[in-house]
Structure formats: structure tokens, C-alpha cells
């Protein structure tokens, strides 16, 4: 993806420079102008392979080069930098201190580059923007607002809080999925071993009985033979299916289809919507409290929504707000947000406490999401056990049916 170097003036008239990764020069120009920059120079300086500016997920991106930078490390950086700035330590000196104690070589390169840019007269936000695989558009705008308003330490602390909340929700989902996943793998291996080793032995036994096997037993033996003799075909098929799904999943058509499906599925749709609303409210509230203008905050929240249905709704909201309407009315017209969310946002607008209301919405829906995830896993685990136990029972029954029929014939 192209990497563009730029020079210009910020809202305060100070000269700034840096680089940004975008698909084309028009997109780069649009993003820089949205950030409030007056561009004096914009030119392509190279290509970064596989890099993409964060636009659909989280506060931070955690890949740098071929080595993964942990989310906790970046959160710690934000916290420590906020503490040092709050202690009135000059920004360059604070970055130097953090660089000297950094042990991760990949992240050290990032910190050194940011420090050099700030030392050369650039704003901290510009330094962060030059590393889009570590810091997203949301992070850059929050820091820029903090620098412009003289409340950088508050913006950094908000960013760290936001990131921790995002990571906490992800950890909740991942932790909930570990046991069902392990259970499925173990039972799958047990079924495979039955098919490969146990079924052929029964086949040899029945071969000497000169009796017609039931259809279920014959079908099981056929599957076991093909699995044992042509296992490589099964591997090719599985790899092909996984690769095909992975390729299809990255297309725009697949994303639209899957995101719409997520909202419409029974039970899962409700949970997905709650998580999406919590994420939007947290992002939007963080930006509003950080001093970002409403329209710009809406556009950033839209870009980080992570669901095309919600993105389309927020795009319509943004257009209406641009024409002078308040947020609550177009949100209600979108049909995506529940009435209670609309009312809370409306009260927040009227009382001048929109950021506070959005944070309450995020906290409420986070709590509801966790309860729903826990309840869902409580139901899912026994369902998986019953399903896999049924498959094992059918296999065992199919292997024993001929013996049972022979014994019945003797009587």
C-alpha cells in the first residue's frame, strides 16, 4: 500500500510533517484535511507491504513488521507518557525515558521514530500517525485534540482507558470460547480415532460372519475405509474449504452479507448488536469528551464501527448532522439503535453531557453483553456435548447392530 509524506500547517498555524498510508493520494489528502491540516506538500515516498490504516476495529493496531506488538505494551506506553506529561516533563524527554526502558526491539523502533519527529518540531499526533499499524485514526485524533487543547495527559489517559475496555471485552469473548473449542477438538479427535482404528476391526469380525450388514453399519464402514485409505483427500478438501472461506470472507460482498446476517441471527444477532452499540458509544463518547468536534467524532466512530450495517446508519446520521440536525433524530430514523439509547443521547445533547451519557450507554451495554455471553456459553457447552455424544453413540450402535441382530436370530 502506498506511503505518502506530507508537510503542512496545523490548526494553530504550526508547521507539521509526517507520513500516512492510504490507497491513493486523494484518500491521503482527504484524511489529512479531515484532521485539520493545511497541506503544502503531499507526495508518495514508498510502499508499505501489507499495512493498512486502522478503520474497522479497535483503538490500536498491534502489528509492526513481522513481529506482533502486544496491546498491553501500547496501553502501558500511553499510561506512562500521560504520567510523565502530567508531571510537567518535556515531551521529548518523556519519550526518551520511555525509549530507554523499552526492551521490545520492534516497539523501540517506533518510539525512536516518534521521538525524532517530535524533536524535529512535529506534533506527537503526527508521529503516531506515521505508524498506522500501531496507532489508529482514533488514537491520532484524540492525541491531536489533547495537544491543541493543552490537555494531552487527559487524552492519553482516555485512550488507555478505552483500549483497556476494548481488550477486556475481547478477553471475555475469547475466554468464553476456549472451553467449547477445546471440547469440540477433543471429541472430534475421539470420533476420528474410532473411525480409523475401531471400525476396521469390527469390519474384519463381520467379514467372517457371512451375514448381511445393516445399512447404517455398511455406510459407517465405507466412510471409515475412505478416511483410512484416502485421508489425504480429506485434508485437501478441508484446506481448500478453509482457504476458500478465508478468501471469500475478505471480499466486500462477503463482509456485507456476513454483517447483515450477524444482526439478523436469533440470539447471536442481539448479542452482536449490543457489542456494536457499546463499541460505538465508547468510541464516540471518548472522542466527544476529548474535545473532538461532533461531526468529526461521528466520522471516526463510523470508521471504527466494524459492521457495515452500523457504518451505513452512521453515514446517514453524519450527513444529517452536517445539515444542522441533532444526533438523536437521525439515529432514531436509522432503525439500528434501541429507543433507550436514542433517549439517553437526546438527554445528553440537551443537557450538554453527551459524552457522559455515551459512556453510560457503553457501560450498560458492555454489562448486558457479558451477561449474554455467559448465558450463551452456559447453553452452548451442553449442546456441544449432547451433539458429539450423539455422534459417538450412533457410531457405537452401528458397530454393534450386526451382533445384536445375530443374537436376536438365535432366539
Secondary structure, DSSP 8 states (H G I E B T S, - for coil): -EEEEEEEE-TTS-EEEEEEE-SSHHHHHHHHHHTT-EEEEEEEEEE-TT-----SS-SB--EETTEE--HHHHHHHHHHHHHHHHTT--HHHHHHHHHHH---HHHHHHHHHHHHHHHTT--HHHHHHT-TTTB-HHHHHHHHHHHHHT-HHHHHHHHHHHHHHHHHHHHHHHHHHHHHHHHHHHHHHHHHHIIIIIHHHHHHHHHTTT----HHHHHHHHHHHHHHHSHHHHHHHHHHHHHHHHHHHTSHHHHHHHHHHHHHSTTHHHHHHHHHHHHHHHHHHHHHHTT--HHHHHHHHHHT---HHHHHHHHHHHHHHHTT--HHHHHHHHS-S-HHHHHHHHHHHHHT-HHHHHHHHHHHHHHHHHHHHHHHHHHHHHHHHHHHHHHHHHHHHHHHHHHHHHHHHH-
